[in-house]
Structure formats: C-alpha cells, structure tokens
Amino acid sequence: MFIKKRPSWALSQSEITPESVYLNRRQFMSGSVAVAAGLSIPGLLPAAELPVQGKSLNFVPMPDYSTAEEKTPFKDVAQYNNFYEFGTGKGDPARYAEEMTVDPWSLGVEGECEQPGEYALEDLLKPHEYQERVYRLRCVEAWSMVIPWIGVPLADILKRLQPTSRAKYVYFETLHDPDQMRGQRSLFSTIDWPYQEGLRMDEAMNELSFLAVGLYGKTLPKQNGAPIRLVVPWKYGFKSIKSIVKIRFQEERPETTWEMIAPQEYGFYANVNPEVDHPRWSQKRERRLPSGLLSPNWMETVKFNGYGEQVAHLYKDMDLRKFF
Amino acid sequence: MPGSRWSGHPRFLLAFRLLAALLASMPFLFLVSNIAAQSLGPDPGQEVTELLGLAAFQLLIATLCMTPLKRWTGWSGWIRIRRMLGLFAFFYATLHVLAFLQFILGWTDLWVTFTKRPYIVAGALSFLMLIPLALTSTQGMMKRLGRSWKQLHKLVYPSIVVAWVHFIWQARSDVGEMVFYGLAILVLLAVRWKWAGSRGMIPFVRG
C-alpha cells in the first residue's frame, strides 16, 4: 500500500487509467489508511498521477525574454501548485482542478476603458500571435521554478481595450464558483472569494508582464490556472493570478486577496526582494525545484527575481521596505 | 470490557501493544517508502518536515486520549500503551526538528529563526518541554521522582497547546484542520479540568 509506482511516461493515452478511477482509488486508499491508522495526512502529499496534457499550440519562441536556466519538468510544474480554490495542499489542484470547466470561457472587461464588455476568450486572443517565454517563478514560500509559458504580452491585450487616462491600476479576478472549486466550499477558509489581484498601470504595461494560456507548448493544465492566467515574473507567485474572469481598469489601487488576509505579510507590490524578509521566514534564498532531500537545490534569491534591468526603474523613488 | 477475561490476558495485551506500535510507526513507514520511491514531489524536504511535525502532533493528541479512554472503558490496556505513544511523539518531534534544520534552514540563520519568528519559537518551546518528559519516561525515573514525576509530566499540556499555536500560525487561509485539532485538545483538557474540579482550582498545577 505504501509503495507508489510512478506511471511510466511511455504509456500511450489509451493505456492510461481514466483520471476518475485514479481519483477514486486515491480516495479509497487515503480513506482506508485513515481508518486503519487514524493518522492520515490528507492533501499534504503531491498528487502522484500523471498530469493531463493540454492541446498543442502554435507559438514563436522569444529567446530575448527567456532564461537559459534548466527548466522545471512538466510533471512538477503541473503537480506542485498553490491554487487554494482547489485546496491548500500542493497536490490538491492537480487532484481536483478537473472539476472546473474552462471551455467556453469569457472575461468581463470593465472600468476606465473604451472597450468594456464581455469577451469570449477566443475573441480576446484572436488577433495575437502566441509567444513562448521561459521565466523564473519565485513563490513567496521560498521555492522557485523555471517555466516555459505560452501566451501574449499583457500590454498588447490591454492596449486593445483602450484604457482611459483615468486608468491607474488594473484589477484581475479569478473565477468564483464553489460548485466547480471545492476550496471555495470550505467553511474554514479565511479567503474572501473571489481571489483578486492587481497591478499598477506601468507594471501591467511592462514588457515582461504576460498573459499565459499554455506551458510546455500546450494549453495550460487546469491546476496551473487554465484557460488564462497572469505571469509577472519579478513578483512573488501569488501576484500571477489564475483562471481570470474579470479585468477592470480603475483609478484607485485595488485591494488584493493576500493583502486583505495578512497585510503585514503580503503587500500590494510583492516584488521579489531578498532584503525584505517575510515575517515568518527569510527571503534570502530559495529552493529551485525539483530539489532533492540529500542535495537540496538552494540558491540565492535575486532582487526582482533577476529582472531588475527591465523593472527596477518602476520603483526608483520608492522605499521597497515600506512598499513590500 | 472491565472484568472480562480476554481483555486482561497477557497475550491480548501484547497483541494490543504491538498493534499500537505498528499504527504509531505508520507515518515513519509511509515516509521511508515514499522517500525510497521518490514520490514526495519536487520539494521533498518540505514534505518530510511537514509530515513529521504533523505525526508528532497527532501522536501527542493520541497520548492524551489514553487516560480518558481508561476512565471511560475501565480497561487498563490504554494506560499500558501511553508511554509508548508519548515516546513515538517525541521521536517524530525530534526528526521534525532535525528535518527543519537540515531541509528548510540548511543550518543557516539559526539565531534569527529561533528568536524572531514566532511560530518557530512556539514549535521550539513545545519541543523543549517534551525533552524532560522523554528523559524521565522510564520506570526507574518514575520511581525516583515519585510525586514530582506526575507534576513534571503535566508539561505535556502546555506543550500540546503551544504545538497547536505553532500549527495555527502557519495555517494558510484554511484553518479547518487546525480548528478540528484545537477542539480535540480542548475536550482532552476539559475532561481533566472536570476530574480535578473536586480537588482544586488549578487542575493542571495541582494533582
């Protein structure tokens, strides 16, 4: 019962046990362990199943916007996630995100812009060519990954929506649907759903800000924020909001989910910064995943996650200890 | 069960203790097999540390269940496994601390971590309180300390409360699990309060 075999990558699609069977098996197993031992650890372990691969996408590689560092393998990117809409365990999103429908998908655009309205995802993306950018992703929890994203520069899409001069910030919102997102059904969650994030207009228009619809050449796995998510590589991962359903241009600074829960721990800016510790842990170093038990993959965290050349000017007169 | 013959039979007691030992070893076996199979995901150090901490906490709660179980069932078998469960809890707690130092801290920033980070301070306090309990858990120490042994071992109560604080401080947004554990601890402390009620006002200090 304790020895988990890894599914072989050589399996063809037809040989793979349907995911629902896997999920039931897991539930059955954790249930029986719980009864037998009274010591179960639900949700703590990463999901062991083979992550579902998306549809292939056409894209142009962007070497100028890509790091040459070793990429985090797909199975880790797609099985080790923070997406509390599906539970707080790292494996929960991979286990439960299949319960979310991502097609059809539409985004509401509102606020200070000339082109508000409800957009079908295809219509929003249609005029744009997909790019591939390999970015570092630094989680506020002191681990990091290197991920090849497929998507469109955020600025290209925002410009089409024609923000007015009053648009000083962009607000984003994740799908709120407890029927599809079991984490939102939890009675004990301190998150006031929906999950919300925001960027200052100049941050949103920065050349690095990216709207991803895929990774590793295929459409996003649901646990990674399908069908469309933000990627802001110089900020901690929680800024890169997933499964976006709303974009709003506004004059006042939006409130963001983690800031509302713990303002002393998570700021609006959330720029990667080794000089400003999280109150509960140091941000000086990170574990680049995959990391081993005997050979932990520690590395020094770099300010702005190494993207200072592109973004440091956005904050040049700001005290980043105060505006963390 | 009280008075029945089989429940007091030495063989039954032995089987019961072995079963308890097996159950208490499950988290360890689980970890070892998952480490061997490399199925702990891309950040195994974090997983190992969390699993060990939770196992220690769960076993500490299990340990505190034994006296009430004995009272309610009248069967002394529960008391016969209490020390073992407590020592298992200490075993997991020790591994948890070592795993934290090795995998999470990498033995750096020790001073800052143990002075400035409240949830770590809580965890460390909880662990420090367990050390004298583990050291004085032998029959010999029990005899030698006499009445004060019982007093000393009341440290388990603050230890478990502080351990709970250590967890709830880390709960990220969903506190459901820790609310459940908190209620369990509350019940376990409340029954002791009730038992001591007839004898003194501060039950956890007086015998």
Interface residues (C-beta under 8 A of the other chain):
Chain A: F2 I3 K4 K5 R6 V33 A36 A37 G38 L39 I41 L44 L45 P46 A48 T72 P73 D76 Q79 Y80 Y84 G87 T88 K90 G91 W143 G183 S186 L187 F188 S189 T190 I191 I261 P279 R280 W281 S282 K284 R285 R287 L289 P290 S291 G292 L293 P296 W298
Chain B: L23 A24 M26 P27 L29 F30 S33 N34 I35 A36 A37 Q38 S39 L40 G41 P42 D43 P44 G45 Q46 E47 V48 E50 L51 L54 A55 Q58 L59 A62 F103 G106 T108 D109 V112 T113 R117 P118 Y119 I120 W169 Q170 R172 S173 D174 V175 G176 E177 V179
